[in-house]
Amino acid sequence: MAKSVLVDAGFLVALLNSRDTSHSWAVTTASELPPPWRCCDAALSEAFYLTGTRAGRGLAAMLSRRAVASSFHLDNEVEAVLALMQKYCELPMSLADACLVRMTEIFADPIVLTTDTDFRIYRRHGRQVVPCRLPD
């Protein structure tokens, strides 16, 4: 099992919103790779925006009980993150995605839980596949 479970906004939204098309996948995945999960501020900001008020309360509760923790300091990694965004500018790569890819480079034995298929395209350390789990 992965030591560092990283979560993207799409996973959090799917987990919290029972009407999301990936909700069942997110619930199953959450039981297989339970919290605590690591995230970055940019992905949390996206998740709060996308969930809205009601589901946002669930996300706030997850943060309060430390099920999700912001574990990335952009100011320490800004050059590496900007380099990733430049490398994938054709997609384009979001700040949240760049932070999560960088997190896979600095945390031990990572896996990203995401609904974003761009993670199949991104590479860490130049050429390595980003370990991730996506809905089927």
Summary of the structure (lengths in Angstrom):
residues: 136
radius of gyration: 13.9
end to end distance: 19.6
largest distance: 40.1
contacts: 417
relative contact order: 0.21
helix: 53%
strand: 15%
